Amino acid sequence: MSQYVLRRLLIAIPSLLGISLVLFVVLALAPGDPFSDLATNPNVPPEVALALRAKFGLDDPVYLRYLHWLSAMAHGDWGFSFVSRMDVDQLILQRLPTTLYVIGSAQLLALLVAIPVGVYAATKPYSLFDQIANTLAFVGFSLPTFFTGILFILIFSVRLDWLPFVYSTDIDATGIRWVLEMIRQAIMPVMVLGLFQAASMTRFVRSAMLDVIRLDYVTTARAKGLGQAKVIVKHVMRNAMIPVVTLIALQMPAVFGGAIVTEQIFRIPGIGSLLISSILANDTPVVMAVTFVFACLVVLFNLIADVLYGWLDPRISFR
Amino acid sequence: MLDKELRSMIGDVKDGRMDRRAFIKRMAAVGLTAPMANQILAIGGVAMAQSPNPYPPTKRGGGGPLKLLWWQGPTLLNPHFATGTKDQDGSRLFYEPLASWDANGNLNPILAAEIPSVANGGLAADGKSVTWKIKPGVKWHDGKPLTADDFVFTWAYASDAATAAVSISTYADMTVEKVDGLTIRIQFKNPTPFWANAFVGAYGCVIPQHLFAEYKGAKSREAPSNLAPVGTGPYKFVEFKPGDLVRGQINPDYHMPNRPHFDTIEMKGGGDAVSAARAVIQTGEFDFAWNMQVEDDVLLRLEKGGKGKTIYAVGGDIEFIAINFTDPNTEVDGERSSMKTKHPLLSDPAVRQALALLVDRDAIRKAIYGRAGRATANYLNGPEKFVSKNTSWEFNIDKASKMLEDAGWKAGADGIREKGGKKLKLLYQTSINGPRQKTQAIVKQACQKAGIEVELKSVVASVFFSSDVANPDTYSKFYSDIEEFQIPMTQPDPALHMRRYISANVATKENKWQGQNFPRYVNKDYDAAIAAAETETDPVKRAALYIKCNDLLWKDTVFIPVLHRLKVEAASNTLRPAISGWANETDNIQDWYREA
């Protein structure tokens, strides 16, 4: 198996190179430049804007810039943000904890809701519980997060005045009060995002379970006199989880990548809002770094999903 | 007002026969108001008034936290790298200039011991030098004393092209020398009527030589202090997360008595203007939010029973429709809107004037901008001294139609006017922005009634305002017939604002469209007036020259001013911010306080 993992990692190298090339070219061809503010400012003579472009290598041909970026990356140098004139890795590390906390909690909430609800609904298809769960799931994933987000703000912040709607990374408290404040300000974004994810995941878990629950071996297990709980947990769930694991594994990069819309609404200083503000400011080194990290995570979690398959279903071999 | 009369009045003030306030009142009566009346007095030899002190707190600190919400947070904290007001605002919490502009256009001393004047020997009579005295006893946040060397260094740092400072043009054409430990002299090459530019306001912040000396020029990006500023300001740096958060705490050694009022300061970034308005006005989660680009009805709704309100500051920002004097549809040597072409429709003055008659400023103001705009015919709207009284605007579809008819533009079968086989069809572009697009719709409708077909186009702001040479949709390439946006006036003097439109500044392929004269307006009289104004030290004559420039833009219909826009901020009901239309929002942050 270690050989399999190693081989997969080696295969990943050319694909990541390809991805980085595509990203780089697309960003280089995209309109706009990082010094647009300077262009409209009469205090700044055009020479300065042009000198800055030259200094930051924006006037070099694309292939040269790409090679430059690649060799710097190989040395662990992620480049620096044109806008902040600060190193990109520092910028990302500053944002990562917040993203992991908020988006991670939302994913966890989604899992905690989706798996039990999906499993239970599948064991009693078309029951009242199943129908209510289905309806809520449909409503849940039909409502976009920017709508529910604003709705939550209007209800819980403006009308009821229970929760703050501006996320603060700097809470003026210590100890248990700090923990409580951190939880309090995360409630709305986590709910908005988590319930949205949970809705689609519930549907997925339910149908995966239904596919397996009707198979002959399950009936056999029941005929042998095994208890309902044991049949569901040991026999049905283990097999039904294979597609679910893929879904979850492929969503993991999103945990690191942040949720752009939700982060904007609640002013959460995560990777997603960094990405969007960098795109708007044409801060290409940051956009490049964030999207490339994202690509690496997708490749990595694909591999993890493949390894998990083998553990869930030993018939899948690593070759 | 007669030159002689003014001079005798200045003499009266000087000799004490008339007090300053009476002088300013009489200036106001003839159309010049406080800000520039004060500048006149200063150059006329009377020291500028120290503005009355409206700051009641009687001790330093005790005001608790001050929470600011900037919907675009600062992304860097070196004032000489600031690529936008958000960065200047963030830097200004820690760094300070010699003086800043207050709401009345007065210079307020900050690090200066006094404001230079002819009387105190600060201003040279020939207009070629200014001597500033620095307040003694000021310390950097790390305890080192502030001296004249720091100012000389700041000048050398910013004017060095390799540093790539955005403040370079403020400092490039002058030399700064040390007179003694606490005095500097700024030498200009030519007589400079607007002497209060270097070391004043946004680009005026002084940086410590002992921390930046090694990082001048090519190494400027590597300075650790770029991310952790050490200044002289009312707040000491604590923490910075680009785009998200700037945090500071009270400077216990601050050089002004009883200031600052707040114990900590926090500037949060991100989100959008509407929710920022909500967080200040409606829920009161924050004390102050900047730049409320929100429709007036929304603000009015939030203000009902809210915890805050909007406040307005008058500056010189102007929203306008610019006219292209060259042909955007013909390519000459790989360049559209080339200076070798003439616009087939808009080179006819009748068409330009008819267009100006078709912009219903009143309706636009009432329906869209509300309290945040004032209808105007002028491109130059402030300070009062420079505002022309010779211009006027009106909205009159019939008059516009008649004007076109008389000029030979006859309506065709489709109702669109034409002349010599050319149809009156215009492409009207702007940046994607709600109020702007609504304005487009209002103008289009009026044009239709007068027989002009208008096609609307809107470009995403980050492209429209970029200097990207490869992109055809930037405002400076101007590949359309007319376009609308806003130009902010960054200082209470029109020199930079009006200089844009001299012929040498035309945006062309040759200068990579970095020239700021995007309408491609060429007028020898305009060029001559600007050249004369730039070295004219007589304030009255100089004002007349800029008024002449404004009137030329109006007469030739280079711009159709839509609105004189005010700065709109949101503040909690108890906060008393010191905001000036002529300065950045945080430029007088040491004077902010909260009413108990």
HADDOCK unambig.tbl for C-alpha pairs under 7 A between the chains (distance, minus, plus):
assign (segid A and resid 31 and name CA) (segid B and resid 463 and name CA) 6.41 0.50 0.50
assign (segid A and resid 31 and name CA) (segid B and resid 471 and name CA) 6.11 0.50 0.50
assign (segid A and resid 32 and name CA) (segid B and resid 462 and name CA) 6.28 0.50 0.50
assign (segid A and resid 32 and name CA) (segid B and resid 463 and name CA) 4.77 0.50 0.50
assign (segid A and resid 32 and name CA) (segid B and resid 466 and name CA) 5.62 0.50 0.50
assign (segid A and resid 32 and name CA) (segid B and resid 468 and name CA) 5.47 0.50 0.50
assign (segid A and resid 33 and name CA) (segid B and resid 466 and name CA) 5.95 0.50 0.50
assign (segid A and resid 33 and name CA) (segid B and resid 467 and name CA) 6.63 0.50 0.50
assign (segid A and resid 33 and name CA) (segid B and resid 468 and name CA) 5.45 0.50 0.50
assign (segid A and resid 35 and name CA) (segid B and resid 466 and name CA) 6.86 0.50 0.50
assign (segid A and resid 35 and name CA) (segid B and resid 467 and name CA) 6.90 0.50 0.50
assign (segid A and resid 36 and name CA) (segid B and resid 465 and name CA) 5.72 0.50 0.50
assign (segid A and resid 36 and name CA) (segid B and resid 466 and name CA) 3.74 0.50 0.50
assign (segid A and resid 36 and name CA) (segid B and resid 467 and name CA) 5.25 0.50 0.50
assign (segid A and resid 37 and name CA) (segid B and resid 83 and name CA) 5.87 0.50 0.50
assign (segid A and resid 37 and name CA) (segid B and resid 84 and name CA) 6.14 0.50 0.50
assign (segid A and resid 37 and name CA) (segid B and resid 466 and name CA) 6.98 0.50 0.50
assign (segid A and resid 38 and name CA) (segid B and resid 83 and name CA) 6.29 0.50 0.50
assign (segid A and resid 39 and name CA) (segid B and resid 466 and name CA) 6.44 0.50 0.50
assign (segid A and resid 39 and name CA) (segid B and resid 467 and name CA) 5.45 0.50 0.50
assign (segid A and resid 39 and name CA) (segid B and resid 514 and name CA) 6.89 0.50 0.50
assign (segid A and resid 40 and name CA) (segid B and resid 465 and name CA) 6.67 0.50 0.50
assign (segid A and resid 42 and name CA) (segid B and resid 496 and name CA) 6.30 0.50 0.50
assign (segid A and resid 43 and name CA) (segid B and resid 167 and name CA) 6.94 0.50 0.50
assign (segid A and resid 43 and name CA) (segid B and resid 169 and name CA) 6.05 0.50 0.50
assign (segid A and resid 43 and name CA) (segid B and resid 170 and name CA) 6.95 0.50 0.50
assign (segid A and resid 44 and name CA) (segid B and resid 166 and name CA) 5.67 0.50 0.50
assign (segid A and resid 44 and name CA) (segid B and resid 167 and name CA) 6.66 0.50 0.50
assign (segid A and resid 44 and name CA) (segid B and resid 168 and name CA) 6.97 0.50 0.50
assign (segid A and resid 44 and name CA) (segid B and resid 169 and name CA) 6.08 0.50 0.50
assign (segid A and resid 45 and name CA) (segid B and resid 169 and name CA) 6.31 0.50 0.50
assign (segid A and resid 46 and name CA) (segid B and resid 514 and name CA) 5.56 0.50 0.50
assign (segid A and resid 48 and name CA) (segid B and resid 164 and name CA) 6.09 0.50 0.50
assign (segid A and resid 52 and name CA) (segid B and resid 164 and name CA) 6.34 0.50 0.50
assign (segid A and resid 83 and name CA) (segid B and resid 75 and name CA) 6.56 0.50 0.50
assign (segid A and resid 84 and name CA) (segid B and resid 75 and name CA) 5.02 0.50 0.50
assign (segid A and resid 84 and name CA) (segid B and resid 76 and name CA) 4.87 0.50 0.50
assign (segid A and resid 84 and name CA) (segid B and resid 242 and name CA) 6.79 0.50 0.50
assign (segid A and resid 85 and name CA) (segid B and resid 221 and name CA) 6.39 0.50 0.50
assign (segid A and resid 158 and name CA) (segid B and resid 283 and name CA) 6.11 0.50 0.50
assign (segid A and resid 264 and name CA) (segid B and resid 271 and name CA) 5.20 0.50 0.50
assign (segid A and resid 265 and name CA) (segid B and resid 271 and name CA) 6.18 0.50 0.50
assign (segid A and resid 267 and name CA) (segid B and resid 270 and name CA) 5.59 0.50 0.50
assign (segid A and resid 267 and name CA) (segid B and resid 271 and name CA) 5.30 0.50 0.50
assign (segid A and resid 269 and name CA) (segid B and resid 244 and name CA) 5.85 0.50 0.50
assign (segid A and resid 280 and name CA) (segid B and resid 462 and name CA) 6.29 0.50 0.50
assign (segid A and resid 281 and name CA) (segid B and resid 462 and name CA) 6.87 0.50 0.50
